[in-house]
Amino acid sequence: MGLPVVWKKYGSYHWFSLALIASFPLLVPFGRLSEIPIILMAIGGVFLLINERKKLFLNREIILFTFVFSAIWIPVWISLIGAVYPPKTLSVGLTFVRMFLAGVFIVSTMAGSPGVSGKVLKTLALLLCVWVADALLQAAVGYNLIAYPDVGGRVNSFFGESLNFGPYMATFSPLLFVYALLNWRWQGQSFAFLGVVVVVFMAGSRSGWVVLAFVIAGIAVWIVRREGWKILSRFAIMALVLMGVAGGILQFSQPFSDRLRQSMLVFSKDSESVNHALSNRLPIWETTFEVIRANPINGVGARGLRYAYEDFASPDDYFVQKDYTVHHAHNLVLDIGSETGLIGLTGLVLAMGILLCAWRAAGPEERLRAFPYALVLFVIFLPINSHFAMYSSAWSTTYFWAMSLFFGALAKQEGFKKAA
C-alpha cells in the first residue's frame, strides 16, 4: 500500500501533504529549518519508490521530472573529474538526491488528488500575503511581527539579518499574483500587486527589482492573451500607480534612493563607475571567464569556484586584496560554466527544453494550474540572474521544489476550476 493511499485511508492526506509542501517557503527565511519538510518529503518519496515504483514510473510527470533532475544532476557528478575540491562537489551530488525524492513525493501527491493543486496555490498565496503585510509593518515601525529590525532601512521581513527577502519575494510573487487574479476582487488584486512592489523596492536588492520586472511582464502577457488588448487601459492605470509608488519610495526611502543612484552609474562610460554600479562584480566576471577558459568542458567542480578563484584572479583583484571569499560568479551562465562547464550548460538547456515541451503538450486547464510555477521557474533561470549560486543547497532546493510543483500541476485532474 503506497504512502498516499495510507494517508487517504486515515483522512490525513490533504492536510499533511499541504503542510509539508507549504512548510518549505514558510521556513526559507529561517535558514536550515527549511530542510525539515524537504527531508520529510524525501522520506515519503522513498516509501513511494519502494511500494509503488512500477506504477510510479508510468506517470508521465514523474518521468519528465526525473529527466529534468538528471539533466542538472549528472553534470555535477561529471564535474568531479579534476574538481579543485572534490569533497564539496561530492557533497553537492549526494545532497541533490534528497530533492529528487522530495520531488517524487510532491509530483505524486499533487497528481494523485484533484483538490491538492488548488489548495497548495491558495496556501502559498496566503503565506506570501503574510510576508507582504509583515514587511509593510517593518517599513512603518522599524520592526516586524517577531521583532526583527530592518537592515539599514532595508526591509527584510522574517529573514533577520539576511538581505535575501527581496529576491525571494520577487521570485515567489507569481504564486500570489496569479491566485489573486483568479480569485480576488480588484481590492485584493491591488493589495497583492502594490504590496509586493513596495516591499521588493524597499528591500533594496536590485536583483529582486529585475526579477519582479520580468514577473510583471510575464503576468501582463498572460492577461493580454486571456482577455485581449482591451485590458491595456487597466495596465496603463496600474503603471501610473506604480510610478507614483516608486516616486514616493524614492522620496522617503534613503536606502532605496541610494541604490537607485548607484544603479544608474551602469550607464557611465567610466569603468570604475560601472564596477561600482555592479557592486564590484566586474573583477568576479573577468576571473570567472578565465576559469571557464581553463576548464571549458566540465568546470572546476560544483561549488568549486570559491576554491579556484584566487588562482585565476589578477594580483590587483579587489576581492583578493581585501581577502574576501567569492562564493559564486554572480551570474547564472558564468556560475554553471565555471563549475560544471559546457556539460552543465548543455544539461541546463536540455532541462529547459523538457520543461517547455511539457508546457506546450499540456491542455488549457493544466497550463492554468501550472502557470504560476512556470513563471517562477522562468525568472529563476533567467540568464542574467546574479543573486544566488546555482548549486548552493538553499537555491537548488528552491528551484527543484518549484519544478516539482510545476509537473504536479501539469498532471490531468478533473474538477479543477479555481483554488478551493
Sine and cosine of phi, psi and omega as CSV:
sin_phi,cos_phi,sin_psi,cos_psi,sin_omega,cos_omega
0.00,0.00,0.81,-0.58,-0.05,-1.00
-0.96,0.28,0.35,-0.94,-0.06,-1.00
-0.86,0.52,-0.74,0.67,0.03,-1.00
-0.86,0.52,-0.58,0.81,0.00,-1.00
-0.91,0.42,-0.64,0.76,0.03,-1.00
-0.87,0.49,-0.74,0.68,-0.03,-1.00
-0.90,0.43,-0.63,0.78,0.04,-1.00
-0.88,0.48,-0.65,0.76,-0.04,-1.00
-0.86,0.50,-0.61,0.80,-0.04,-1.00
-0.99,-0.15,0.16,0.99,0.11,-0.99
0.95,0.31,0.30,0.95,-0.10,-1.00
-0.94,-0.34,-0.05,1.00,-0.15,-0.99
-0.85,0.52,-0.76,0.65,-0.10,-1.00
-0.89,0.46,-0.82,0.58,-0.11,-0.99
-0.93,0.37,-0.57,0.82,-0.04,-1.00
-0.94,0.34,-0.72,0.69,0.01,-1.00
-0.91,0.41,-0.66,0.75,0.05,-1.00
-0.87,0.50,-0.71,0.70,-0.03,-1.00
-0.88,0.47,-0.68,0.74,-0.02,-1.00
-0.92,0.39,-0.73,0.68,-0.04,-1.00
-0.90,0.44,-0.69,0.72,-0.04,-1.00
-0.98,0.20,-0.32,0.95,-0.02,-1.00
-0.93,0.36,-0.43,0.90,0.00,-1.00
-0.88,0.47,-0.85,0.53,0.04,-1.00
-0.90,0.43,-0.50,0.87,0.05,-1.00
-0.85,0.53,-0.62,0.79,-0.08,-1.00
-0.99,-0.14,-0.10,1.00,0.02,-1.00
-0.79,0.61,-0.69,0.73,-0.01,-1.00
-0.89,0.47,-0.29,0.96,-0.09,-1.00
-0.97,-0.25,0.43,0.90,0.14,-0.99
0.93,0.37,-0.81,-0.58,-0.13,-0.99
-0.90,0.43,-0.28,0.96,0.03,-1.00
-0.87,0.50,-0.45,0.89,0.00,-1.00
-0.92,0.40,-0.24,0.97,0.04,-1.00
-0.96,0.30,-0.36,0.93,-0.07,-1.00
-0.87,0.50,-0.81,0.58,0.02,-1.00
-0.91,0.41,-0.51,0.86,0.03,-1.00
-0.89,0.45,-0.71,0.71,0.01,-1.00
-0.90,0.43,-0.66,0.75,0.02,-1.00
-0.90,0.43,-0.65,0.76,0.06,-1.00
-0.93,0.37,-0.57,0.82,0.05,-1.00
-0.89,0.45,-0.64,0.77,0.06,-1.00
-0.89,0.46,-0.66,0.75,0.09,-1.00
-0.87,0.50,-0.63,0.77,0.04,-1.00
-0.89,0.45,-0.60,0.80,0.04,-1.00
-0.89,0.45,-0.71,0.70,0.03,-1.00
-0.87,0.50,-0.66,0.75,0.02,-1.00
-0.90,0.44,-0.69,0.72,-0.01,-1.00
-0.92,0.40,-0.54,0.84,0.02,-1.00
-0.97,0.26,-0.71,0.71,-0.17,-0.99
-1.00,-0.03,-0.43,0.90,-0.11,-0.99
-0.71,-0.70,0.51,0.86,-0.12,-0.99
-0.88,0.47,-0.61,0.79,-0.02,-1.00
-0.92,0.39,-0.72,0.70,0.01,-1.00
-0.93,0.36,-0.57,0.82,-0.08,-1.00
-0.87,0.48,-0.71,0.71,-0.08,-1.00
-1.00,0.04,0.23,0.97,0.29,-0.96
-1.00,-0.02,-0.15,0.99,0.01,-1.00
-0.99,0.16,0.87,-0.50,-0.06,-1.00
-0.85,0.52,-0.66,0.75,-0.07,-1.00
-0.94,0.34,-0.57,0.82,0.07,-1.00
-0.90,0.43,-0.68,0.74,0.01,-1.00
-0.89,0.46,-0.71,0.71,-0.01,-1.00
-0.91,0.42,-0.66,0.75,0.05,-1.00
-0.88,0.48,-0.64,0.77,0.02,-1.00
-0.88,0.48,-0.68,0.74,0.02,-1.00
-0.90,0.43,-0.69,0.72,-0.01,-1.00
-0.91,0.42,-0.72,0.70,0.03,-1.00
-0.85,0.53,-0.72,0.70,-0.04,-1.00
-0.89,0.45,-0.60,0.80,-0.01,-1.00
-0.89,0.45,-0.46,0.89,0.04,-1.00
-1.00,-0.06,-0.55,0.84,-0.11,-0.99
-0.98,0.19,-0.70,0.72,-0.06,-1.00
-0.86,0.51,-0.69,0.72,0.06,-1.00
-0.85,0.53,-0.46,0.89,0.07,-1.00
-0.89,0.46,-0.70,0.72,0.01,-1.00
-0.93,0.37,-0.62,0.79,0.03,-1.00
-0.91,0.41,-0.53,0.85,0.01,-1.00
-0.93,0.36,-0.17,0.99,0.09,-1.00
-0.90,0.44,-0.46,0.89,0.00,-1.00
-0.93,0.37,0.94,-0.35,-0.01,-1.00
0.98,0.21,0.27,0.96,-0.01,-1.00
-0.88,0.47,0.60,-0.80,-0.02,-1.00
-0.94,0.33,-0.47,0.88,0.03,-1.00
-0.61,-0.79,0.99,0.14,-0.11,-0.99
-0.80,0.60,-0.63,0.78,-0.03,-1.00
-0.84,0.54,-0.62,0.78,-0.01,-1.00
-0.94,0.35,-0.69,0.72,0.01,-1.00
-0.91,0.43,-0.65,0.76,0.05,-1.00
-0.88,0.48,-0.66,0.75,0.03,-1.00
-0.87,0.49,-0.66,0.75,0.03,-1.00
-0.88,0.48,-0.74,0.68,-0.01,-1.00
-0.87,0.50,-0.64,0.76,-0.03,-1.00
-0.96,0.29,-0.68,0.73,-0.05,-1.00
-0.95,0.31,-0.38,0.92,0.08,-1.00
-0.88,0.47,-0.44,0.90,-0.05,-1.00
-0.85,0.53,-0.60,0.80,-0.04,-1.00
-0.88,0.48,-0.51,0.86,-0.01,-1.00
-0.98,0.22,-0.47,0.88,0.12,-0.99
-0.92,0.40,-0.72,0.69,-0.01,-1.00
-0.90,0.44,-0.69,0.72,0.05,-1.00
-0.90,0.45,-0.62,0.79,0.03,-1.00
-0.89,0.45,-0.64,0.77,0.07,-1.00
-0.87,0.50,-0.67,0.74,0.04,-1.00
-0.88,0.48,-0.74,0.67,-0.07,-1.00
-0.91,0.42,-0.75,0.66,-0.02,-1.00
-0.88,0.47,-0.70,0.71,-0.05,-1.00
-0.90,0.43,-0.70,0.71,-0.05,-1.00
-0.95,0.32,-0.59,0.81,0.03,-1.00
-0.95,0.32,-0.61,0.79,0.00,-1.00
-0.97,0.24,-0.38,0.92,-0.12,-0.99
-0.99,0.11,-0.18,0.98,-0.03,-1.00
-0.59,-0.81,0.80,-0.60,-0.05,-1.00
-0.87,0.49,-0.48,0.88,-0.10,-0.99
-0.99,0.11,-0.32,0.95,-0.14,-0.99
-0.92,0.38,-0.68,0.73,-0.09,-1.00
-0.85,0.53,-0.72,0.70,0.01,-1.00
-0.92,0.40,-0.63,0.77,-0.01,-1.00
-0.93,0.36,-0.57,0.82,0.05,-1.00
-0.88,0.47,-0.75,0.67,-0.02,-1.00
-0.89,0.46,-0.66,0.75,0.01,-1.00
-0.89,0.46,-0.71,0.70,-0.01,-1.00
-0.88,0.47,-0.70,0.72,0.00,-1.00
-0.91,0.41,-0.62,0.78,0.01,-1.00
-0.90,0.43,-0.68,0.74,0.01,-1.00
-0.92,0.39,-0.60,0.80,0.07,-1.00
-0.87,0.49,-0.69,0.72,0.01,-1.00
-0.92,0.39,-0.53,0.85,0.11,-0.99
-0.87,0.49,-0.64,0.77,0.04,-1.00
-0.90,0.44,-0.68,0.74,0.06,-1.00
-0.84,0.54,-0.73,0.68,-0.04,-1.00
-0.89,0.45,-0.75,0.66,-0.02,-1.00
-0.88,0.47,-0.64,0.77,0.00,-1.00
-0.90,0.43,-0.67,0.74,0.01,-1.00
-0.93,0.38,-0.60,0.80,0.06,-1.00
-0.90,0.43,-0.64,0.77,0.07,-1.00
-0.88,0.48,-0.70,0.72,0.01,-1.00
-0.89,0.46,-0.64,0.77,0.04,-1.00
-0.90,0.43,-0.54,0.84,-0.06,-1.00
-0.99,0.17,-0.68,0.74,-0.13,-0.99
-0.90,-0.44,-0.12,0.99,0.03,-1.00
1.00,-0.07,-0.16,0.99,0.00,-1.00
-0.68,-0.73,0.49,-0.87,0.02,-1.00
-0.99,-0.13,-0.19,-0.98,-0.12,-0.99
-0.90,0.44,-0.44,0.90,0.02,-1.00
-0.93,-0.36,0.45,0.89,0.15,-0.99
0.94,0.33,0.34,0.94,0.15,-0.99
-0.97,0.25,0.77,-0.64,0.07,-1.00
-0.99,0.14,0.29,-0.96,0.12,-0.99
-0.94,0.34,0.17,-0.99,-0.02,-1.00
-0.93,-0.37,0.99,-0.14,0.00,-1.00
0.86,0.50,0.58,0.81,-0.01,-1.00
1.00,0.04,-0.05,1.00,0.02,-1.00
-0.99,-0.14,0.83,-0.56,-0.01,-1.00
-0.94,0.34,0.56,-0.83,-0.02,-1.00
-0.63,-0.78,0.08,1.00,0.06,-1.00
0.76,0.65,-0.81,-0.59,-0.07,-1.00
-0.99,0.12,0.04,1.00,-0.13,-0.99
-0.99,0.14,0.05,1.00,0.07,-1.00
0.90,0.44,-0.77,-0.64,-0.02,-1.00
-0.99,0.16,-0.17,0.98,0.02,-1.00
-0.95,0.33,0.51,-0.86,0.07,-1.00
-0.96,-0.27,0.47,0.89,-0.06,-1.00
-1.00,0.02,-0.06,1.00,-0.05,-1.00
-0.85,0.52,-0.72,0.69,-0.05,-1.00
-0.84,0.54,-0.81,0.59,0.03,-1.00
-0.87,0.49,-0.66,0.75,-0.01,-1.00
-0.93,0.36,-0.67,0.74,0.01,-1.00
-0.88,0.47,-0.70,0.72,0.01,-1.00
-0.91,0.42,-0.66,0.75,-0.03,-1.00
-0.91,0.40,-0.66,0.76,-0.02,-1.00
-0.99,0.11,-0.17,0.99,-0.13,-0.99
-0.84,0.55,-0.52,0.86,0.05,-1.00
-0.84,0.54,-0.49,0.87,0.00,-1.00
-0.90,0.43,-0.63,0.77,0.04,-1.00
-0.97,0.23,-0.70,0.71,-0.05,-1.00
-0.87,0.49,-0.76,0.65,-0.07,-1.00
-0.92,0.40,-0.69,0.73,0.02,-1.00
-0.88,0.48,-0.68,0.74,-0.01,-1.00
-0.89,0.46,-0.68,0.73,-0.03,-1.00
-0.92,0.40,-0.52,0.85,-0.02,-1.00
-1.00,0.09,-0.39,0.92,-0.20,-0.98
-0.80,-0.60,-0.37,0.93,-0.13,-0.99
-0.95,-0.30,0.36,-0.93,0.13,-0.99
-0.96,0.27,0.04,-1.00,-0.10,-0.99
-0.88,0.47,-0.48,0.88,0.01,-1.00
-0.90,0.43,-0.72,0.70,0.02,-1.00
-0.92,0.40,-0.64,0.77,0.04,-1.00
-0.89,0.46,-0.64,0.77,0.01,-1.00
-0.90,0.43,-0.68,0.73,0.04,-1.00
-0.87,0.49,-0.68,0.73,-0.03,-1.00
-0.88,0.48,-0.79,0.61,-0.09,-1.00
-0.94,0.34,-0.77,0.64,-0.05,-1.00
-0.93,0.38,-0.64,0.77,0.01,-1.00
-0.88,0.47,-0.72,0.69,0.00,-1.00
-0.90,0.44,-0.71,0.70,0.00,-1.00
-0.85,0.52,-0.72,0.69,-0.02,-1.00
-0.88,0.48,-0.76,0.65,-0.10,-1.00
-0.95,0.32,-0.55,0.84,0.05,-1.00
-0.93,0.37,-0.67,0.74,0.08,-1.00
-0.86,0.50,-0.72,0.69,-0.08,-1.00
-0.97,0.25,-0.24,0.97,0.12,-0.99
-0.94,0.34,-0.37,0.93,0.15,-0.99
0.98,0.21,0.16,0.99,0.02,-1.00
-1.00,-0.06,0.89,-0.46,-0.03,-1.00
-0.92,0.39,-0.51,0.86,0.08,-1.00
-0.90,0.43,-0.56,0.83,0.08,-1.00
-0.91,0.41,-0.62,0.79,0.04,-1.00
-0.89,0.45,-0.69,0.72,-0.02,-1.00
-0.89,0.45,-0.72,0.69,0.00,-1.00
-0.87,0.49,-0.69,0.72,-0.01,-1.00
-0.89,0.45,-0.61,0.79,0.03,-1.00
-0.87,0.49,-0.67,0.74,0.02,-1.00
-0.94,0.34,-0.58,0.81,0.06,-1.00
-0.88,0.48,-0.75,0.66,-0.02,-1.00
-0.89,0.45,-0.62,0.78,0.06,-1.00
-0.89,0.46,-0.67,0.74,0.02,-1.00
-0.91,0.42,-0.66,0.76,0.05,-1.00
-0.89,0.45,-0.66,0.75,-0.01,-1.00
-0.88,0.48,-0.71,0.71,0.03,-1.00
-0.88,0.47,-0.69,0.73,-0.01,-1.00
-0.88,0.48,-0.71,0.71,-0.02,-1.00
-0.91,0.41,-0.67,0.74,0.01,-1.00
-0.89,0.47,-0.64,0.77,0.02,-1.00
-0.92,0.39,-0.53,0.85,0.00,-1.00
-0.98,0.18,-0.65,0.76,-0.18,-0.98
-0.89,-0.45,-0.10,1.00,0.04,-1.00
1.00,0.05,0.06,-1.00,-0.09,-1.00
-0.95,0.32,-0.20,0.98,0.02,-1.00
-0.88,0.47,-0.34,0.94,-0.05,-1.00
-0.97,0.23,-0.17,0.98,-0.09,-1.00
-0.87,0.50,-0.52,0.85,0.00,-1.00
-0.89,0.46,-0.62,0.79,0.05,-1.00
-0.92,0.40,-0.60,0.80,0.05,-1.00
-0.90,0.43,-0.63,0.78,0.01,-1.00
-0.89,0.46,-0.68,0.73,0.04,-1.00
-0.90,0.44,-0.70,0.72,0.00,-1.00
-0.89,0.46,-0.63,0.78,0.01,-1.00
-0.89,0.45,-0.64,0.77,0.03,-1.00
-0.91,0.42,-0.66,0.75,0.02,-1.00
-0.90,0.45,-0.70,0.72,0.00,-1.00
-0.90,0.44,-0.62,0.78,0.06,-1.00
-0.89,0.45,-0.64,0.77,0.05,-1.00
-0.90,0.43,-0.66,0.75,0.03,-1.00
-0.89,0.45,-0.72,0.69,0.01,-1.00
-0.87,0.49,-0.65,0.76,0.03,-1.00
-0.89,0.45,-0.64,0.76,0.02,-1.00
-0.91,0.41,-0.68,0.73,0.03,-1.00
-0.90,0.44,-0.66,0.75,0.02,-1.00
-0.87,0.49,-0.58,0.81,-0.04,-1.00
-0.97,0.25,-0.60,0.80,-0.17,-0.99
-0.94,-0.33,-0.15,0.99,0.00,-1.00
-0.92,-0.39,0.96,-0.27,-0.02,-1.00
-0.91,0.42,-0.68,0.73,0.04,-1.00
-0.86,0.51,-0.67,0.74,0.03,-1.00
-0.90,0.44,-0.69,0.73,0.01,-1.00
-0.88,0.48,-0.68,0.73,0.00,-1.00
-0.91,0.42,-0.67,0.74,0.00,-1.00
-0.91,0.41,-0.60,0.80,0.00,-1.00
-0.93,0.38,-0.67,0.74,0.03,-1.00
-0.90,0.43,-0.63,0.78,0.06,-1.00
-0.89,0.46,-0.66,0.75,-0.02,-1.00
-0.90,0.43,-0.56,0.83,-0.02,-1.00
-0.91,0.41,-0.33,0.95,0.01,-1.00
-0.93,0.37,-0.23,0.97,0.02,-1.00
-0.89,0.45,-0.37,0.93,0.01,-1.00
-1.00,0.02,0.05,1.00,0.02,-1.00
-0.96,0.27,0.44,-0.90,0.05,-1.00
-1.00,0.07,-0.16,0.99,-0.02,-1.00
-1.00,0.05,0.81,-0.58,-0.08,-1.00
-0.90,0.44,-0.57,0.82,0.02,-1.00
-0.92,0.40,-0.62,0.79,0.03,-1.00
-0.92,0.39,-0.66,0.75,0.04,-1.00
-0.89,0.46,-0.68,0.73,0.02,-1.00
-0.89,0.46,-0.63,0.78,0.05,-1.00
-0.90,0.44,-0.66,0.75,0.03,-1.00
-0.88,0.48,-0.54,0.84,-0.02,-1.00
-1.00,-0.07,0.28,0.96,0.02,-1.00
0.82,0.57,0.74,0.68,0.07,-1.00
0.87,0.49,0.58,0.82,-0.02,-1.00
-1.00,-0.02,-0.23,0.97,0.01,-1.00
-0.85,0.53,-0.73,0.68,0.03,-1.00
-0.90,0.44,-0.53,0.85,0.06,-1.00
-0.89,0.45,-0.72,0.70,-0.02,-1.00
-0.92,0.40,-0.64,0.77,0.02,-1.00
-0.89,0.45,-0.69,0.72,0.01,-1.00
-0.92,0.38,-0.64,0.77,0.01,-1.00
-0.89,0.45,-0.61,0.79,0.09,-1.00
-0.85,0.52,-0.65,0.76,0.02,-1.00
-0.91,0.41,-0.62,0.78,0.05,-1.00
-0.88,0.47,-0.70,0.72,0.00,-1.00
-0.91,0.42,-0.67,0.75,0.01,-1.00
-0.87,0.50,-0.59,0.81,-0.03,-1.00
-0.99,0.12,-0.37,0.93,-0.06,-1.00
-0.68,-0.73,0.90,0.44,-0.17,-0.98
-0.97,0.26,-0.43,0.90,-0.16,-0.99
-0.99,0.13,-0.84,0.54,-0.06,-1.00
-0.79,-0.61,0.26,0.97,0.13,-0.99
0.94,0.34,-0.24,-0.97,-0.02,-1.00
-0.98,-0.18,0.16,0.99,0.00,-1.00
0.97,-0.25,0.67,-0.75,0.02,-1.00
-0.83,0.56,0.76,-0.65,-0.06,-1.00
0.91,0.41,0.36,0.93,-0.05,-1.00
-0.99,-0.11,-0.16,0.99,-0.06,-1.00
-0.86,0.52,-0.62,0.78,-0.03,-1.00
-0.86,0.51,-0.52,0.86,-0.02,-1.00
-1.00,0.07,-0.37,0.93,-0.03,-1.00
-0.99,-0.14,-0.26,0.97,-0.18,-0.98
-0.83,0.56,-0.77,0.64,-0.11,-0.99
-0.90,0.44,-0.52,0.85,0.00,-1.00
-0.93,0.38,-0.42,0.91,-0.05,-1.00
-0.95,-0.30,-0.16,0.99,-0.05,-1.00
-0.98,0.21,0.45,-0.90,0.07,-1.00
-0.96,0.28,0.39,-0.92,-0.04,-1.00
-0.86,0.51,-0.51,0.86,-0.03,-1.00
-1.00,-0.08,0.28,0.96,0.02,-1.00
-0.84,0.54,0.72,-0.69,-0.05,-1.00
-0.83,0.55,-0.70,0.71,-0.10,-0.99
-0.97,0.24,-0.53,0.85,0.07,-1.00
-0.92,0.38,-0.70,0.71,0.00,-1.00
-0.89,0.45,-0.61,0.79,-0.01,-1.00
-0.99,0.11,-0.09,1.00,-0.04,-1.00
0.86,0.51,0.64,0.77,0.07,-1.00
-1.00,-0.09,0.57,-0.82,0.07,-1.00
-1.00,0.03,0.80,-0.60,0.09,-1.00
-1.00,-0.04,0.95,-0.32,-0.13,-0.99
-0.99,0.16,-0.47,0.88,0.03,-1.00
-0.35,-0.94,0.07,-1.00,-0.18,-0.98
-0.99,0.14,-0.13,0.99,-0.03,-1.00
0.85,0.53,0.55,0.83,0.17,-0.99
-0.30,-0.95,0.75,-0.66,-0.10,-0.99
-0.84,0.54,-0.76,0.64,-0.07,-1.00
-0.91,0.41,-0.72,0.70,0.00,-1.00
-0.92,0.40,-0.58,0.82,0.02,-1.00
-0.88,0.47,-0.76,0.65,0.01,-1.00
-0.93,0.37,-0.71,0.71,-0.03,-1.00
-0.87,0.50,-0.60,0.80,-0.03,-1.00
-0.98,0.19,-0.51,0.86,-0.14,-0.99
-0.98,-0.19,-0.52,0.86,0.07,-1.00
-0.80,-0.60,0.08,1.00,0.17,-0.99
0.92,0.40,-0.36,-0.93,0.00,-1.00
-0.88,0.47,-0.52,0.85,0.04,-1.00
-0.90,0.43,-0.68,0.73,0.02,-1.00
-0.91,0.41,-0.66,0.75,0.03,-1.00
-0.91,0.41,-0.61,0.79,0.06,-1.00
-0.90,0.43,-0.66,0.75,0.04,-1.00
-0.88,0.47,-0.64,0.77,0.01,-1.00
-0.90,0.43,-0.70,0.71,0.02,-1.00
-0.88,0.48,-0.66,0.75,0.04,-1.00
-0.89,0.46,-0.69,0.72,0.01,-1.00
-0.88,0.47,-0.69,0.72,0.01,-1.00
-0.91,0.41,-0.57,0.82,0.05,-1.00
-0.90,0.43,-0.65,0.76,0.03,-1.00
-0.91,0.42,-0.69,0.72,0.04,-1.00
-0.86,0.51,-0.69,0.72,-0.01,-1.00
-0.91,0.41,-0.68,0.73,0.01,-1.00
-0.90,0.44,-0.65,0.76,0.04,-1.00
-0.89,0.47,-0.65,0.76,0.03,-1.00
-0.90,0.44,-0.72,0.69,-0.05,-1.00
-0.93,0.38,-0.49,0.87,-0.04,-1.00
-0.99,0.13,-0.23,0.97,-0.06,-1.00
-0.98,0.20,0.39,-0.92,0.06,-1.00
-0.99,0.13,0.14,-0.99,-0.05,-1.00
-0.84,0.54,-0.65,0.76,-0.03,-1.00
-0.92,0.39,-0.67,0.75,0.01,-1.00
-0.93,0.38,-0.61,0.79,0.04,-1.00
-0.90,0.44,-0.62,0.79,0.02,-1.00
-0.88,0.47,-0.69,0.72,0.02,-1.00
-0.91,0.42,-0.63,0.77,-0.12,-0.99
-1.00,0.05,-0.22,0.98,-0.12,-0.99
-0.83,0.56,-0.74,0.68,-0.02,-1.00
-0.86,0.51,-0.61,0.79,0.01,-1.00
-0.96,0.28,-0.55,0.83,0.07,-1.00
-0.89,0.46,-0.64,0.77,0.00,-1.00
-0.94,0.34,-0.60,0.80,0.10,-1.00
-0.86,0.51,-0.73,0.69,0.01,-1.00
-0.91,0.42,-0.59,0.81,0.03,-1.00
-0.85,0.52,-0.74,0.67,-0.05,-1.00
-0.98,0.22,-0.43,0.90,0.07,-1.00
-0.91,0.41,-0.65,0.76,-0.10,-1.00
-0.98,-0.21,0.40,0.92,0.16,-0.99
-0.87,0.49,0.77,-0.64,-0.02,-1.00
-0.86,0.50,-0.38,0.92,-0.03,-1.00
-1.00,0.01,0.02,1.00,-0.02,-1.00
-0.86,0.51,0.65,-0.76,-0.10,-1.00
-0.72,-0.69,0.09,1.00,-0.21,-0.98
-1.00,-0.01,-0.69,0.72,-0.10,-1.00
-0.81,-0.59,0.39,-0.92,0.00,-1.00
-0.97,0.23,0.70,-0.71,-0.05,-1.00
-0.84,0.54,-0.66,0.75,-0.12,-0.99
-0.97,-0.23,0.21,0.98,0.06,-1.00
-0.94,0.35,0.44,-0.90,-0.05,-1.00
-0.88,0.47,-0.74,0.68,-0.08,-1.00
-0.91,0.42,-0.71,0.71,-0.09,-1.00
-0.97,0.24,-0.63,0.78,0.03,-1.00
-0.89,0.45,-0.61,0.79,0.07,-1.00
-0.88,0.48,-0.62,0.78,-0.02,-1.00
-0.90,0.43,-0.75,0.66,-0.08,-1.00
-0.97,0.24,-0.48,0.88,0.09,-1.00
-0.95,0.32,-0.57,0.82,0.10,-0.99
-0.87,0.50,-0.72,0.70,0.01,-1.00
-0.91,0.41,-0.63,0.78,0.05,-1.00
-0.88,0.47,-0.66,0.75,0.01,-1.00
-0.88,0.48,-0.69,0.72,0.03,-1.00
-0.90,0.44,-0.62,0.78,0.02,-1.00
-0.86,0.50,-0.78,0.62,-0.03,-1.00
-0.94,0.34,-0.58,0.81,0.06,-1.00
-0.89,0.46,-0.62,0.79,0.01,-1.00
-0.95,0.31,-0.44,0.90,-0.01,-1.00
-0.97,0.26,-0.29,0.96,-0.01,-1.00
-0.90,0.44,0.63,-0.78,-0.02,-1.00
-0.92,0.39,0.81,-0.59,0.01,-1.00
-0.67,-0.74,0.74,-0.68,0.02,-1.00
-1.00,0.05,0.52,-0.85,0.12,-0.99
1.00,0.03,0.11,0.99,0.00,-1.00
-1.00,0.07,0.80,-0.59,0.13,-0.99
-0.79,-0.61,-0.92,0.39,0.09,-1.00
-0.76,-0.65,0.24,-0.97,0.04,-1.00
-0.87,0.49,0.64,-0.77,-0.06,-1.00
-0.92,0.40,0.00,0.00,0.00,0.00
